[in-house]
Amino acid sequence: MTDNSKATVYAGIAVLSWSTVATAFKISLTHLTHFEMLLVASCTALCLFILLLTVQRKWTLVRALPARQWRRFALIGLLNPVAYYLVLFKAYALLPAQVAQPINYAWPIVLLILLALFARQPIPRMKYIGMFISLAGVALISFGSGSMAGSSVSVMGLLLAALSAFLWAAYWMVNNKNRTVDGSVTLFMSFLFGTLYLVAGACMVGVNISTLPGILSGMYVGAFEIGVPFIFFGLAMRKTTNPALVNQMCYLSPFLSLFLIAVVLDEQIVTTTYIGLALIVTGIVFNEYLVRPVIKAVR
């Protein structure tokens, strides 16, 4: 098997993993609170990253980190996993999965805005088209969700789903400044501090994680939302000579996710969700793959 073939397989594993997690979130939330689910998931992910560092023999890289990097990761751990996943899981607790998942998926559009505001990276005029298309999709899902039979969609849930997109974009910006640190080390350090914060919080507020279904579902979230897909997506990017193709495969996951939401959770997917998700992905793809060639051609 060639390296590109291996990269496709690895990316496929990541995409399939991400496709299942919206459904897994809702199932887990029937047994655990959003805080309890994150506590179990973060502990599980940390164990996977410890195993990864051991297999890759990268513990020397952890020991070589300077004190300033440890302080940086102490702050990053507050952002992800703590703040991001607490907000995201609470949004899923309040919303149908078919609403929370696409709104969170709009984070690349939020990232463009944050880069323009804080990193002084101006938004090319053509990219406003993609932003408008994606934001129109978010609005359509948000307002169209009111047509779901027998349901009253939480405004707070919508706001939290939007906030989760903002937090992930902010995490991407902060973490992008850490590019000199090995990716496996970054994951381990973020979740080391994040898990410590969550354990400390559990000691203060108390948790009730006593059922086997709750523990197993939380472990699944930790493994297949955080651990496995990040590991295999990283492997895919290192193996491939065509990173654009690997990135494009990620756009399959929200559509596969809707299928699982309908089949497993028995949610009736409304038309506005399909159209809105298509608009979100279209806007992101337009900005990522169509605008840059035009700008380069003009220059």
N, C-alpha and C positions, 0 to 999 in steps of 0.2 A: 504493500500500500504506500502510495506517495505521500509526501508531507501535506500537499494540498488536500488529498483525500482524507487524511487523518484530521486535518483542520475542519473539514466539512462535517465529519462525524462528531468531533468535539463540540462544534457550534450547534449541531443538531441536538446533542444532549442538553446543552444549556438552554436552548429554545424550548424544548419539551419540558424541562424542569420549570422554567418561568411560566409556561402555559398552564401548569396545574395549580399554581400557588393561590390565585384568587379564590378558587374553589376550596383549597385547603384552609385558607384564612377563615372562611365562613363556617366550615365544619369545626375547626378548632375553637372558634368563638362560641360555639354551643356548649363547650366544656370548660372554657377558661375565660377570664377577663382579658382585655387587650394587654394589660401589664403582665399578667401571668404568662400569656402566650409568648410575649417578647422575652421574658426571663428564660423560659425553657428553650426558645429558639436561639437566643444569643449564646447560651451555654453550649448548645449542640454545635453551633457554627464555630465557636472557639475551639472545641475539641477537634473538629475537622481541620482547622488551620494549624493546630499543634501537630497533628498527624502529617499535614502537608509539609511543614517545615522540617520535621524529622526525616521524612522520605527524601526531601530535596537537600538535606544536610545544610541548612541555611541558618542554624542557630548562631553561628559565628557572626552573621550579619546583624542579628538582634543585639548581641553583646557589644558590637562595635558602634551602635548608635550613640551619638553624643547626647548630653543632657538636654540640650535645646530641642532635639527631636522627640525625646520622651515627653517634654512639656507640650510640644505641638500635638502629639498623639493623645495626650490627656484631654485636650480641647476637642480634637476630632472625634474622639469616642463619645463625647456628649452630643455631638451632632448626628453621628451615625455609629452605632445603632440606636442610641437612646431617643433623641428628639424625633428623628425621621420616622422610625418604626412605631413609636408610641402614637404619633399623629396618624400615620397610615392605618394602623390596626384599629384605632378608634373610628376612623372614617368608615372602614369596612364594617365595624360593629353597628354603625348608624345607617348605612346605605346598602341597597342591593349591590351585589358584586359587579353587575353589568354597568353600574354608574360609577362606582369608586375606581375601578380599574382603568377605564379610558381617560378619566380626568387626571389621574396620577401620571399617565403615560405622556402627558403634554409637557413634561419637564424640559425637553430641549428648547422649547419656545421661551420658557421662563429663563433658561440659561442665557439665551441671546440678550434678553433685556438686562439681566444682571451684569453680563460682560460689558454692555454698553454703559451702564451706570457706574460700575465700580472699577472696571479694568480699562476704561477709556477705549474700548474697541467699538468703533461706530458700526451701526447696522447698515449694510448695503441696502439701497432702496428696493431692489428686487426682493430682498428677504422679507420685506413688509407684506408682500403678497402671501408668502407661505405662512407667516405669522397670523395674518387675518384668516386664512383658510382653517388653520388649526384651532384658533380661538373660536371661530364660528362653530366648529365641531364640538368644542367644550360647552358652548352656550346651548347648542341643540340638545346635547345629552342632558344638561342640567334642567332645562325647561321642559324638554320632552318626557323626562322621567315622571312628570306629574300625570301622565296618561296611563301609568301602570295600574292595572285593575286592582282595586282593593288595597292600594298602598298610599301612604303619605310620606313623601321623601323629605328627609331631614335637611333643613337649610344649614344647620351646624355641620352635618356630615359633608355637604357640598363644599363648605368653606374649609373643612379639615382636609378633604381630598385635594383641593387647590393648594393648601398650605404644604402638603406633603410633596407636591411637585416643586414648590419653591425651595423646600429644605433639601431635596435631592440635588437640585441645581446648585444650591449654595455649597453642598458637600463636594460636588464635582469641582467647583472653583477652588475651594480650599485644598482639596486633595491633589489637584493638578499642579500645585506649587511644590508638591512632594515627589516629583517625578524621579529624583535621584535615588529614592529609596525603593528597594525591590518590592514588586507587587505583592508577593506572598507575605513579606514582612509587614507591609502596610495593612493588609487585612488582619493579620494576627494582632498587631498593636492596637488597631482601632477597636477590635472586639475584646481584647484584654481589658482595656480601660472601660469600655461600654458595659461589659459583663460585671466588672467590679462595682460600677455605679448602680446597676440594676440589683445586684445582690444586697448592696447597702440599703437601697430603697425598699427591698422586700423585708429586710430586718426591721425597718421603721414602720411600714404600713401593714405588714403581714400579708401572707398569701395562703391560698388553699388549693394546692396542686396535689390532689389525693387520688384522682381517678386515672386508671390506665389509659382510657381513650384520650383524656386531656394531655397526658404526658406524651403519648405517641404522636398525637396530632401536632403538638408544639415542636417535637423533635423533627417531624416531617417538614414543617415550615422552616426550621433552622437549616436543615440539610438541603432542601430543594428550592428555597427562595434565596438563601444566602450562600451556603457552602459550595455545593456541587456546581451550580451554574457559573459562579464567579471563577472557580478553579478551571473549569473546562473552557469557558470563554477566553480566559487568559492563555490557556494552552493553544486554543485555535488561532488566536492572534499571533502567537509566537511561531506557529508552524506554517501559516499561510503566506503565499506571495501575493494574495489578492484580498487585503483586509476589507475593501469595500464590499465584497461578496459576503464575508462573514458578518459585517455590520448589517447588511440588508436582510440576512436571515432572521435577525432579531424582530423585524416587523411582522413576521408570521405569528409571533407568540400571542399578541392580543386577540387575534382572530381565532386561533386555536383555543384560547382561554374562554371566549364567548361560547364556543361549542360545548366545552366541559361544564360551564356554568349552567347552560340549558339542560344538559343531560343529567348531570350529577345533582345539582342543586334544584333542578326543576323550576328555574326562573324562566318566565316567558319573556324572551328577548324582544323588546319593542323595536319598531322600525327606526325610530330616531337614534337608538343606540348604534345600530349598524351604520347608518349614514354618518352620525357624528364621529364614530371611530375611524371610518374611512377618510373623513375630512382631516382629522388630527394627523393620521399617518401620511396622507397626501401632502399636507403642509410641511411636515418634517422632512419627507423625502425631497420635496421641491427645494427646500433651503439647503439640504445637505448635498444633493447630487446634481441639481440643475442650475442653481444660481452661480456657483463658483466658476464653472466653465465659461459662462456668459461674461462674468467680470474679468476673467483672465483674457478672454478674447478681445474685450474692449481695450484693455491696457496694452 
